[in-house]
Amino acid sequence: MYKEEERMEKDKKKKRVLLGMSGGVDSSTSAILLKEQGYEVIGCTMKLWEPKLEEEQSTCCDIKSVMDAKRVCDMLEIPHYTINNKEEFNCYVVNNFIEEYTSARTPNPCVECNKHLKFGCFYKKAKEVGSDLLLATDPDCDRVGVAVKEGDDYQLISGNQMGILLFDYICKTYKANGTMPENPVVVTTIVSTKMIDKIAADYGVEVRRVLTGFKFIGEQIGFLEADGEVDRYIFGFEESYGYLSGGHVRDKDGVNASLLICEMFAHYKAMGISLVQMLNQLYEKYGYFKEALQSITFEGASGAKKMADLMESLRTNAPKEVAGYKVIDVKDYKAGIGNLPKSNVLEFNMEDDINVLVRPSGTEPKIKMYYLVKGSSEQAGAEIVAALESYFTEVCK
């Protein structure tokens, strides 16, 4: 037993993590915790602009942020790199924002920044320094996205996939240590992967599904706490990269999730298994589940009316078939489902374990379709999703 622990610790020290550093509390805490766990941590900060005036307030990813991050890295005795991405930021984020705004459309700069900078430029730096694992959080560090080295390249892990991996790892750990609480509970949302139900059944865990928004997951923790049973809660996640493994807070926690992801990564790597391989093992055991999100934009006042008309049409004249698959059941969350609050969401349950949920976005002029399918293989699942996307693209015209 001692030799096995020693081997795992030795292997852990070989793991290299490239960590995005802002100089703030969240990234600094993550660096400290990762270093304490024995990882080789490399700090990295993107420089996106410089204040034009000395008295201008400090902003994210400016020269002050770079200096703060470097100062923290020096104190922790870890290397620090600065990536000058001012040109890319102006090209992909600022110019896109101006173009969208002046065209009377609703810009979403975070989408472009994540795509081209966090998982673009940052991704290139990770390859350059040979990192095994790449993590990126949003500015307030409540969500975290992950890419893992697989062969000579990196593979992105979706929010649903990471939720599955973390939940299975947590259950395995509790079981191995003999610490699984009585009547354990996992909480997720109605638009998150159905694969969680299969895994939960294996471990004897109750699944609670709530509306979209992590506040509803936090609400369930509050209910358990009020009953003196908060220890029953072992994990919560949503498909949009939000995770929480304990009842210490009531919202998704990027620091908590980042450390747990690194722990899981180290555990499997010590066994000679990558996260991608572990994910494939779960697919082979429980089935090839596939999830996708399609968003269709409806601009202006006429767009808002068209969205409302579309939801009403789907509600009053629900299709009998969708993309050739028979609709077995339709759930209207606006009418109230169980103890959930009423919400403008429609769920179409179809043959062959296919589910589609449709709802208007609460923050953007978009209709969102969530596709939750199960195929005989990864390719079969992708083909089902493609057929569903084609169908709803036509419906939304």
C-alpha positions as CSV (number, residue, x, y, z in Angstrom):
1,M,0.0,0.0,0.0
2,Y,2.8,2.4,0.9
3,K,4.7,1.7,-2.4
4,E,1.5,2.4,-4.4
5,E,0.9,5.7,-2.6
6,E,4.6,6.6,-3.1
7,R,4.3,5.8,-6.8
8,M,1.2,7.9,-7.2
9,E,2.9,10.8,-5.4
10,K,6.0,10.5,-7.6
11,D,3.8,10.4,-10.7
12,K,1.8,13.4,-9.6
13,K,4.9,15.6,-9.4
14,K,5.5,15.0,-13.1
15,K,2.2,16.6,-14.0
16,R,2.4,20.0,-15.5
17,V,-0.5,22.5,-15.3
18,L,-0.7,25.8,-17.1
19,L,-2.8,28.1,-15.0
20,G,-4.4,31.3,-16.1
21,M,-3.3,34.0,-13.5
22,S,-4.9,37.3,-12.9
23,G,-3.2,38.2,-9.7
24,G,-6.5,38.0,-7.9
25,V,-7.7,35.7,-5.1
26,D,-9.3,32.9,-7.1
27,S,-6.3,32.2,-9.5
28,S,-3.8,32.7,-6.7
29,T,-5.6,30.3,-4.4
30,S,-5.8,27.7,-7.2
31,A,-2.0,28.0,-7.8
32,I,-1.4,27.5,-4.0
33,L,-3.6,24.5,-3.8
34,L,-2.2,22.9,-7.0
35,K,1.3,23.4,-5.8
36,E,0.5,21.9,-2.4
37,Q,-0.9,18.9,-4.2
38,G,2.5,18.4,-5.9
39,Y,1.8,19.7,-9.4
40,E,4.3,21.5,-11.5
41,V,2.4,24.8,-11.9
42,I,3.1,27.4,-14.6
43,G,1.4,30.7,-14.4
44,C,0.3,32.5,-17.5
45,T,-1.4,35.9,-18.0
46,M,-2.9,37.4,-21.2
47,K,-2.2,41.1,-21.8
48,L,-5.1,42.5,-23.8
49,W,-4.7,46.3,-23.5
50,E,-3.0,49.1,-21.7
51,P,-4.8,52.1,-20.0
52,K,-4.4,55.2,-22.1
53,L,-4.3,57.4,-19.0
54,E,-2.4,56.9,-15.8
55,E,-5.5,57.6,-13.7
56,E,-7.6,55.2,-15.7
57,Q,-9.0,52.4,-13.5
58,S,-7.2,49.0,-13.7
59,T,-9.1,46.5,-15.8
60,C,-8.9,42.8,-16.5
61,C,-5.8,41.6,-18.4
62,D,-4.1,45.0,-18.4
63,I,-0.4,45.7,-17.5
64,K,-1.3,45.9,-13.8
65,S,-2.9,42.5,-13.9
66,V,0.2,41.1,-15.5
67,M,2.4,42.6,-12.8
68,D,0.1,41.4,-10.0
69,A,0.1,37.8,-11.4
70,K,3.9,37.8,-11.8
71,R,4.3,39.0,-8.2
72,V,2.1,36.1,-7.0
73,C,4.1,33.6,-9.1
74,D,7.4,35.0,-7.8
75,M,6.2,34.5,-4.2
76,L,5.1,31.0,-5.0
77,E,8.4,30.3,-6.8
78,I,6.6,29.2,-10.0
79,P,7.4,30.4,-13.6
80,H,5.2,33.0,-15.2
81,Y,4.6,33.8,-18.8
82,T,2.9,36.8,-20.3
83,I,1.1,36.4,-23.7
84,N,0.6,39.7,-25.5
85,N,-2.9,39.2,-27.2
86,K,-3.8,42.8,-27.7
87,E,-4.0,42.4,-31.5
88,E,-6.1,39.2,-31.2
89,F,-8.4,40.8,-28.6
90,N,-9.1,43.8,-30.8
91,C,-9.7,41.7,-33.9
92,Y,-11.9,39.0,-32.4
93,V,-13.6,40.7,-29.4
94,V,-13.6,44.5,-29.7
95,N,-14.2,44.7,-33.4
96,N,-16.9,42.0,-33.2
97,F,-18.6,43.8,-30.4
98,I,-18.7,47.1,-32.3
99,E,-19.9,45.5,-35.5
100,E,-22.7,43.6,-33.6
101,Y,-23.8,46.6,-31.6
102,T,-23.8,49.0,-34.5
103,S,-25.9,46.5,-36.5
104,A,-28.5,46.5,-33.7
105,R,-27.7,43.0,-32.7
106,T,-26.8,41.7,-29.2
107,P,-23.1,41.1,-28.9
108,N,-21.7,38.4,-26.6
109,P,-18.0,39.2,-26.2
110,C,-17.4,36.2,-23.8
111,V,-18.2,33.7,-26.5
112,E,-15.6,35.2,-28.8
113,C,-13.0,35.6,-26.0
114,N,-13.4,32.0,-24.9
115,K,-13.2,30.7,-28.5
116,H,-10.2,32.7,-29.8
117,L,-8.3,33.7,-26.6
118,K,-8.9,31.3,-23.7
119,F,-9.1,28.2,-25.9
120,G,-7.2,29.7,-28.8
121,C,-4.1,31.7,-27.8
122,F,-4.0,30.1,-24.3
123,Y,-4.3,26.7,-25.9
124,K,-1.3,27.3,-28.2
125,K,0.8,28.3,-25.1
126,A,-0.3,25.1,-23.3
127,K,1.1,23.1,-26.3
128,E,4.3,25.1,-26.3
129,V,5.1,24.3,-22.6
130,G,3.8,20.8,-22.8
131,S,1.0,21.0,-20.3
132,D,-1.0,17.8,-19.6
133,L,-4.1,19.7,-18.6
134,L,-5.6,23.1,-19.6
135,L,-8.2,24.8,-17.4
136,A,-9.9,28.1,-18.0
137,T,-12.4,29.8,-15.8
138,D,-14.7,32.8,-16.5
139,P,-13.9,36.2,-15.0
140,D,-15.8,35.5,-11.7
141,C,-14.4,32.0,-11.5
142,D,-17.6,30.1,-11.1
143,R,-17.4,28.1,-14.4
144,V,-14.4,26.1,-15.6
145,G,-13.6,24.6,-19.0
146,V,-11.1,21.8,-19.6
147,A,-8.9,20.5,-22.4
148,V,-6.7,17.4,-21.8
149,K,-3.7,16.2,-23.8
150,E,-4.5,13.2,-25.9
151,G,-1.7,12.0,-28.1
152,D,-0.1,15.0,-29.8
153,D,-3.1,17.2,-29.4
154,Y,-5.7,18.4,-26.9
155,Q,-9.3,17.4,-26.6
156,L,-12.0,19.6,-25.1
157,I,-14.2,18.1,-22.5
158,S,-17.8,19.4,-22.6
159,G,-19.7,20.5,-19.5
160,N,-21.9,17.3,-19.6
161,Q,-18.9,15.1,-20.0
162,M,-17.0,16.6,-17.1
163,G,-20.1,16.4,-15.0
164,I,-20.2,12.6,-15.7
165,L,-16.5,12.1,-15.1
166,L,-16.6,14.0,-11.8
167,F,-19.7,12.4,-10.5
168,D,-18.4,8.9,-11.3
169,Y,-15.1,9.7,-9.6
170,I,-16.7,11.1,-6.5
171,C,-18.9,8.0,-6.2
172,K,-15.9,5.7,-6.7
173,T,-14.0,7.6,-4.0
174,Y,-16.8,7.5,-1.5
175,K,-17.3,3.8,-2.1
176,A,-13.6,2.9,-1.9
177,N,-13.3,4.9,1.4
178,G,-16.5,3.6,2.8
179,T,-17.8,7.1,3.3
180,M,-20.8,7.3,1.0
181,P,-23.5,9.0,3.0
182,E,-26.9,7.3,3.5
183,N,-29.4,8.2,0.7
184,P,-26.9,10.3,-1.3
185,V,-28.2,13.0,-3.7
186,V,-26.9,14.4,-7.0
187,V,-28.6,17.5,-8.4
188,T,-28.5,18.6,-12.0
189,T,-30.8,20.4,-14.5
190,I,-33.5,19.3,-16.9
191,V,-31.3,20.2,-19.9
192,S,-28.2,18.2,-18.7
193,T,-27.2,14.7,-19.8
194,K,-29.5,11.8,-19.1
195,M,-26.4,9.6,-18.6
196,I,-26.2,10.8,-15.0
197,D,-29.3,8.7,-14.3
198,K,-27.6,5.5,-15.4
199,I,-24.5,6.1,-13.3
200,A,-26.5,7.2,-10.3
201,A,-28.6,4.0,-10.4
202,D,-25.4,2.0,-10.3
203,Y,-24.2,3.7,-7.1
204,G,-27.6,4.0,-5.4
205,V,-27.7,7.8,-5.7
206,E,-30.9,9.8,-5.9
207,V,-31.1,12.2,-8.9
208,R,-32.9,15.5,-8.5
209,R,-33.5,17.6,-11.6
210,V,-34.2,21.3,-11.5
211,L,-34.7,24.2,-13.9
212,T,-31.7,25.8,-15.6
213,G,-29.7,28.1,-13.4
214,F,-27.4,27.0,-10.6
215,K,-29.5,28.9,-8.1
216,F,-32.0,26.0,-8.2
217,I,-29.2,23.5,-7.4
218,G,-28.2,25.7,-4.5
219,E,-31.9,25.7,-3.4
220,Q,-31.9,21.9,-3.2
221,I,-28.8,22.1,-0.9
222,G,-30.7,24.6,1.2
223,F,-33.7,22.2,1.4
224,L,-31.4,19.4,2.6
225,E,-29.7,21.7,5.1
226,A,-33.1,22.7,6.5
227,D,-33.9,19.0,7.1
228,G,-30.5,18.5,8.8
229,E,-29.4,16.3,5.9
230,V,-26.9,18.5,3.9
231,D,-24.4,15.7,4.0
232,R,-26.6,13.7,1.6
233,Y,-25.6,16.2,-1.1
234,I,-22.5,14.8,-2.9
235,F,-22.4,16.7,-6.2
236,G,-24.3,19.1,-8.5
237,F,-23.6,20.2,-12.0
238,E,-25.1,21.9,-15.1
239,E,-24.2,21.4,-18.7
240,S,-22.8,25.0,-19.0
241,Y,-19.6,24.1,-17.1
242,G,-20.8,24.7,-13.5
243,Y,-19.9,22.2,-10.8
244,L,-20.1,22.0,-7.0
245,S,-18.9,19.0,-4.9
246,G,-20.0,20.2,-1.4
247,G,-22.6,22.1,0.4
248,H,-20.3,24.9,1.6
249,V,-21.8,27.4,-0.9
250,R,-25.0,27.8,-2.9
251,D,-23.5,28.4,-6.3
252,K,-21.1,26.8,-8.8
253,D,-17.5,27.1,-7.7
254,G,-14.7,27.2,-10.2
255,V,-11.9,26.9,-7.6
256,N,-13.5,23.9,-6.0
257,A,-14.1,22.3,-9.4
258,S,-10.6,23.1,-10.7
259,L,-9.0,21.3,-7.7
260,L,-11.3,18.4,-8.0
261,I,-10.6,18.0,-11.7
262,C,-6.9,18.1,-11.1
263,E,-7.2,15.5,-8.4
264,M,-9.3,13.2,-10.7
265,F,-6.8,13.8,-13.5
266,A,-3.9,12.8,-11.3
267,H,-5.7,9.7,-10.0
268,Y,-6.4,8.3,-13.4
269,K,-3.0,9.2,-14.9
270,A,-1.3,7.4,-12.0
271,M,-3.3,4.3,-13.3
272,G,-2.2,5.0,-16.9
273,I,-5.7,6.2,-17.9
274,S,-6.4,9.5,-19.6
275,L,-9.7,11.4,-19.0
276,V,-10.7,10.7,-22.6
277,Q,-10.1,7.0,-22.1
278,M,-12.1,7.0,-18.8
279,L,-14.9,8.8,-20.6
280,N,-14.9,6.1,-23.3
281,Q,-15.0,3.4,-20.6
282,L,-18.1,5.0,-19.2
283,Y,-19.7,5.2,-22.6
284,E,-19.0,1.5,-23.2
285,K,-20.6,0.7,-19.9
286,Y,-23.7,2.9,-19.9
287,G,-24.2,3.7,-23.6
288,Y,-23.2,6.4,-26.0
289,F,-25.0,9.5,-24.8
290,K,-24.6,12.7,-26.9
291,E,-25.7,16.2,-26.0
292,A,-25.8,19.4,-28.0
293,L,-27.1,22.9,-27.8
294,Q,-28.5,24.8,-30.8
295,S,-29.3,28.5,-30.5
296,I,-31.3,30.5,-33.2
297,T,-31.3,34.3,-33.0
298,F,-34.4,36.4,-33.5
299,E,-33.5,40.1,-33.6
300,G,-35.7,43.2,-32.9
301,A,-39.3,43.6,-31.9
302,S,-40.5,41.3,-34.7
303,G,-38.0,38.7,-33.6
304,A,-39.4,38.7,-30.0
305,K,-42.9,38.2,-31.4
306,K,-41.8,35.4,-33.6
307,M,-40.1,33.7,-30.7
308,A,-43.4,33.9,-28.7
309,D,-45.4,32.7,-31.6
310,L,-43.0,29.8,-32.2
311,M,-43.3,28.6,-28.5
312,E,-47.0,28.9,-28.6
313,S,-47.2,26.9,-31.9
314,L,-45.0,24.1,-30.4
315,R,-47.2,24.2,-27.3
316,T,-50.6,24.0,-29.0
317,N,-49.7,22.0,-32.1
318,A,-47.0,19.7,-30.9
319,P,-45.4,17.6,-33.7
320,K,-46.2,13.9,-33.8
321,E,-42.7,13.3,-35.2
322,V,-39.4,15.1,-35.1
323,A,-36.8,14.3,-37.7
324,G,-38.5,11.0,-38.3
325,Y,-38.6,10.0,-34.6
326,K,-42.0,9.5,-33.0
327,V,-42.9,11.9,-30.2
328,I,-44.1,9.8,-27.2
329,D,-44.7,12.5,-24.7
330,V,-44.6,16.3,-24.3
331,K,-43.9,18.1,-21.0
332,D,-45.0,21.7,-20.7
333,Y,-43.1,23.3,-17.8
334,K,-45.2,26.4,-18.1
335,A,-48.1,24.4,-16.8
336,G,-46.0,23.1,-13.9
337,I,-44.1,19.8,-13.6
338,G,-43.9,18.3,-10.1
339,N,-42.6,20.8,-7.5
340,L,-40.6,22.8,-10.1
341,P,-41.5,26.5,-10.6
342,K,-43.4,27.2,-13.8
343,S,-41.1,28.0,-16.7
344,N,-41.5,28.6,-20.5
345,V,-39.9,25.3,-21.4
346,L,-41.2,22.4,-23.6
347,E,-39.7,18.9,-23.5
348,F,-40.3,16.4,-26.3
349,N,-39.6,12.8,-25.3
350,M,-39.2,10.5,-28.3
351,E,-38.5,7.0,-29.2
352,D,-35.0,5.6,-29.0
353,D,-34.2,7.6,-25.8
354,I,-34.2,11.0,-27.6
355,N,-35.1,14.1,-25.7
356,V,-35.4,17.7,-27.0
357,L,-36.0,20.7,-24.7
358,V,-36.9,24.1,-26.2
359,R,-36.9,27.4,-24.4
360,P,-36.3,31.1,-25.1
361,S,-33.1,32.5,-23.6
362,G,-33.6,34.7,-20.5
363,T,-30.8,37.1,-21.5
364,E,-30.6,37.1,-25.3
365,P,-33.0,37.1,-28.3
366,K,-32.6,33.4,-28.9
367,I,-34.5,30.2,-28.9
368,K,-32.5,27.4,-27.5
369,M,-32.8,23.7,-28.3
370,Y,-31.1,21.1,-26.1
371,Y,-30.6,17.7,-27.7
372,L,-30.2,14.8,-25.3
373,V,-29.7,11.5,-27.3
374,K,-28.4,8.0,-27.0
375,G,-26.9,6.2,-30.0
376,S,-25.4,2.8,-30.7
377,S,-22.0,4.6,-31.1
378,E,-20.5,8.1,-30.9
379,Q,-21.0,8.5,-34.7
380,A,-24.7,7.3,-34.5
381,G,-25.4,9.9,-31.7
382,A,-23.8,12.7,-33.8
383,E,-26.0,11.7,-36.7
384,I,-29.2,11.9,-34.6
385,V,-28.2,15.3,-33.3
386,A,-27.5,16.5,-36.9
387,A,-31.0,15.4,-38.0
388,L,-32.6,17.2,-35.0
389,E,-30.7,20.4,-35.7
390,S,-31.8,20.3,-39.4
391,Y,-35.4,19.8,-38.3
392,F,-35.6,22.7,-35.9
393,T,-33.6,25.0,-38.2
394,E,-36.5,24.6,-40.6
395,V,-39.2,25.0,-37.9
396,C,-37.6,28.3,-36.8
397,K,-37.5,29.9,-40.2
